Amino acid sequence: MTIEQQITNIRILEDQAKINGYSEQAAGIIVDKYSSLVDEIVSKVTLDTVEAVEAVVKGLASEISRPVSQAFGAAGMASKASIDSVLSWDGAVKDFKPVALSRNQLEGLALTKKINGKVLTESIDDAIKQDLTRLITEKRIEGKGIAQMSREIKKSLTSPMTLKNIKTEARTYTATASSYARELTYRENSDLINGYELLSTLENGDINTGRGTCPRCAAMDSQRWGKGEERPLTPFHPN
């Protein structure tokens, strides 16, 4: 590997670290926004039927998709600017072709792009329902009706599990935006690229926090593909 390739790899890793940091920050903001939306929407609804609960969940999913799509757009543009700089060697490569991409385009893409077979509102809808479905099932077994569950349902909508699910969706979408912007740039400048190497940030796993490099990502570290060769695109899984 030439010194130029080594420097390029280091800068791409630095770019990814910045995007990861941005993604974490954006996810926190989105969770805060979601929590305030729960108070606002649920306060207007009497949760006395399953249909009422489903309506609230759909309302939350629809509302929270907006800040997630905004984070998607911002992450994509931040990644595009950084990868443009890396691949063009800060403008020194005369034949480098920047991709015409707007933040509005990326935000719109976030709402229509399918990740794991689902569009954004469906993914968020599922993220909210996971803990809620368990709660309703448990309470029905105990013989409680929806009206009796109302307070617990409201509590479930901001349970640690639900907030974690929302945060995961937000991080996954910002990571996807970053990957999408990079791929467009690579495709437009394929004449400047000899091949691809996947670099995983190797970090020991922690069962308590869920942090660390998963086995699949660790196994993919340093794998290479030739130009035009089929390869998997990141992210490989929810983040």
C-alpha positions as CSV (number, residue, x, y, z in Angstrom):
1,M,0.0,0.0,0.0
2,T,1.4,3.4,-1.0
3,I,1.7,6.2,1.5
4,E,-1.0,8.1,-0.4
5,Q,-3.4,5.1,0.1
6,Q,-2.5,4.9,3.8
7,I,-3.2,8.6,4.3
8,T,-6.5,8.3,2.3
9,N,-7.6,5.4,4.5
10,I,-6.8,7.3,7.7
11,R,-8.7,10.4,6.5
12,I,-11.7,8.2,5.6
13,L,-11.6,6.7,9.1
14,E,-11.5,10.2,10.6
15,D,-14.4,11.2,8.4
16,Q,-16.4,8.2,9.7
17,A,-15.5,9.0,13.3
18,K,-16.9,12.5,12.9
19,I,-20.1,11.2,11.3
20,N,-20.5,8.7,14.1
21,G,-20.2,11.5,16.6
22,Y,-22.7,13.6,14.7
23,S,-25.0,10.6,14.5
24,E,-25.0,10.0,18.2
25,Q,-25.7,13.7,18.9
26,A,-28.5,13.8,16.4
27,A,-30.0,10.7,17.8
28,G,-30.1,12.3,21.3
29,I,-31.9,15.4,19.9
30,I,-34.4,13.2,18.1
31,V,-35.1,11.2,21.3
32,D,-35.7,14.5,23.2
33,K,-38.1,15.6,20.4
34,Y,-39.9,12.3,20.5
35,S,-40.4,12.5,24.3
36,S,-42.0,16.0,24.0
37,L,-44.2,14.7,21.2
38,V,-45.5,11.9,23.4
39,D,-46.6,14.4,26.0
40,E,-48.2,16.7,23.4
41,I,-50.0,14.0,21.4
42,V,-51.1,11.6,24.2
43,S,-52.5,14.5,26.3
44,K,-55.1,15.1,23.5
45,V,-56.2,11.5,23.2
46,T,-58.1,9.1,25.6
47,L,-56.4,5.8,25.2
48,D,-59.5,3.7,25.6
49,T,-59.4,1.5,22.5
50,V,-56.7,-0.4,20.6
51,E,-57.5,1.9,17.6
52,A,-56.7,4.9,19.8
53,V,-53.4,3.5,20.7
54,E,-52.6,2.7,17.1
55,A,-53.5,6.2,16.1
56,V,-51.2,7.7,18.6
57,V,-48.3,5.4,17.5
58,K,-48.9,6.4,13.8
59,G,-49.0,10.1,14.8
60,L,-45.7,9.8,16.7
61,A,-44.1,7.9,13.9
62,S,-45.2,10.5,11.3
63,E,-44.1,13.5,13.5
64,I,-40.7,12.0,14.4
65,S,-39.8,11.2,10.8
66,R,-39.3,14.9,10.1
67,P,-36.3,15.4,12.5
68,V,-34.9,12.0,11.5
69,S,-35.0,13.0,7.8
70,Q,-33.4,16.3,8.7
71,A,-30.6,14.4,10.4
72,F,-30.3,12.1,7.4
73,G,-29.9,15.2,5.1
74,A,-27.3,16.8,7.4
75,A,-25.3,13.6,7.8
76,G,-25.3,13.0,4.0
77,M,-24.1,16.5,3.2
78,A,-21.4,16.4,6.0
79,S,-20.1,13.1,4.7
80,K,-20.2,14.3,1.1
81,A,-18.2,17.4,1.8
82,S,-15.6,15.4,3.8
83,I,-15.3,12.6,1.2
84,D,-15.0,15.1,-1.6
85,S,-12.0,16.6,0.3
86,V,-10.5,13.2,0.9
87,L,-10.8,11.8,-2.7
88,S,-9.8,15.1,-4.4
89,W,-6.9,15.5,-2.0
90,D,-8.3,18.9,-1.0
91,G,-8.9,19.9,-4.6
92,A,-5.5,18.9,-5.9
93,V,-6.9,16.2,-8.2
94,K,-8.0,18.2,-11.3
95,D,-10.2,15.4,-12.7
96,F,-12.2,15.0,-9.5
97,K,-16.0,15.3,-10.2
98,P,-18.1,16.5,-7.2
99,V,-21.6,15.1,-7.1
100,A,-24.5,17.6,-7.3
101,L,-26.5,16.7,-4.3
102,S,-28.7,18.9,-2.1
103,R,-29.7,18.5,1.5
104,N,-33.4,18.7,0.5
105,Q,-32.8,15.8,-1.9
106,L,-31.4,13.7,0.9
107,E,-34.1,14.7,3.3
108,G,-36.7,13.6,0.8
109,L,-34.8,10.4,0.1
110,A,-34.9,9.5,3.9
111,L,-38.7,9.5,3.7
112,T,-38.9,7.1,0.7
113,K,-35.7,5.0,0.9
114,K,-36.3,1.5,2.3
115,I,-33.9,0.2,4.9
116,N,-34.4,-3.4,5.9
117,G,-37.4,-3.4,3.6
118,K,-39.2,-0.5,5.4
119,V,-39.5,3.2,4.8
120,L,-38.8,5.6,7.7
121,T,-42.3,5.9,9.1
122,E,-42.7,2.1,9.2
123,S,-39.4,1.6,10.9
124,I,-40.2,4.2,13.6
125,D,-43.7,2.8,13.9
126,D,-42.2,-0.6,14.6
127,A,-39.6,0.8,17.0
128,I,-42.4,2.4,19.1
129,K,-44.7,-0.7,19.0
130,Q,-42.1,-3.3,20.2
131,D,-42.3,-2.5,23.9
132,L,-46.0,-1.4,23.6
133,T,-47.1,-4.7,22.1
134,R,-45.5,-6.6,25.0
135,L,-47.2,-4.4,27.6
136,I,-50.6,-4.7,26.1
137,T,-50.3,-8.5,25.8
138,E,-49.2,-8.8,29.4
139,K,-52.0,-6.6,30.7
140,R,-54.6,-8.5,28.7
141,I,-53.4,-11.7,30.2
142,E,-54.0,-10.1,33.6
143,G,-57.5,-9.3,32.5
144,K,-57.1,-5.5,32.2
145,G,-58.8,-3.5,29.4
146,I,-57.3,-0.7,27.3
147,A,-58.9,2.0,29.5
148,Q,-57.3,0.6,32.6
149,M,-53.9,0.4,30.9
150,S,-54.0,4.0,29.7
151,R,-51.5,5.4,32.2
152,E,-49.1,2.5,31.7
153,I,-49.4,2.8,27.9
154,K,-48.4,6.5,28.1
155,K,-45.4,5.4,30.3
156,S,-44.5,2.7,27.8
157,L,-44.3,5.2,24.9
158,T,-41.2,6.7,26.7
159,S,-39.9,3.5,28.3
160,P,-36.1,3.0,28.1
161,M,-36.6,0.3,25.5
162,T,-38.7,2.5,23.2
163,L,-36.3,5.4,23.5
164,K,-33.4,3.0,22.7
165,N,-35.3,1.8,19.6
166,I,-35.9,5.3,18.4
167,K,-32.3,6.2,18.9
168,T,-31.2,3.1,17.0
169,E,-33.4,4.1,14.0
170,A,-32.0,7.6,14.1
171,R,-28.4,6.4,14.1
172,T,-29.1,3.8,11.4
173,Y,-30.6,6.4,9.1
174,T,-27.7,8.9,9.5
175,A,-25.2,6.1,8.9
176,T,-27.1,5.2,5.7
177,A,-27.1,8.8,4.6
178,S,-23.3,8.9,5.0
179,S,-22.9,5.7,3.1
180,Y,-25.2,6.8,0.3
181,A,-23.3,10.1,-0.2
182,R,-20.0,8.3,-0.3
183,E,-21.2,5.8,-2.8
184,L,-22.4,8.5,-5.2
185,T,-19.0,10.1,-5.0
186,Y,-17.2,6.8,-5.6
187,R,-19.4,6.0,-8.6
188,E,-18.9,9.5,-10.2
189,N,-15.1,9.2,-9.8
190,S,-14.6,5.5,-10.5
191,D,-11.7,6.4,-12.8
192,L,-9.8,7.6,-9.8
193,I,-10.5,4.5,-7.7
194,N,-8.6,1.2,-8.0
195,G,-10.7,-0.8,-5.6
196,Y,-12.4,-0.8,-2.1
197,E,-11.2,-1.8,1.3
198,L,-13.6,-2.1,4.3
199,L,-12.2,-0.7,7.5
200,S,-13.9,-1.6,10.7
201,T,-13.2,0.3,13.9
202,L,-12.3,-2.7,16.2
203,E,-13.6,-2.2,19.7
204,N,-14.2,-4.8,22.4
205,G,-17.9,-5.5,23.1
206,D,-19.6,-4.6,26.3
207,I,-22.7,-6.6,27.2
208,N,-23.9,-3.9,29.6
209,T,-23.8,-1.0,27.1
210,G,-24.2,-2.9,23.8
211,R,-21.2,-1.0,22.5
212,G,-18.3,-2.6,20.6
213,T,-17.7,-4.1,17.1
214,C,-20.1,-6.9,16.2
215,P,-18.6,-10.2,15.0
216,R,-19.9,-9.6,11.4
217,C,-18.2,-6.2,11.1
218,A,-15.0,-7.4,12.8
219,A,-14.8,-10.3,10.3
220,M,-15.2,-7.9,7.4
221,D,-12.3,-5.7,8.5
222,S,-9.6,-5.2,5.8
223,Q,-11.6,-7.2,3.1
224,R,-11.0,-5.8,-0.4
225,W,-13.0,-5.7,-3.6
226,G,-11.9,-4.7,-7.1
227,K,-13.6,-1.9,-9.0
228,G,-16.9,-3.2,-10.4
229,E,-16.8,-6.2,-8.1
230,E,-20.0,-6.7,-6.1
231,R,-19.6,-5.8,-2.5
232,P,-21.9,-5.3,0.6
233,L,-22.8,-1.7,1.4
234,T,-22.8,-0.3,4.9
235,P,-24.4,-0.2,7.4
236,F,-24.8,-4.0,7.6
237,H,-27.3,-3.8,10.5
238,P,-29.2,-1.3,12.8
239,N,-26.9,0.9,14.7
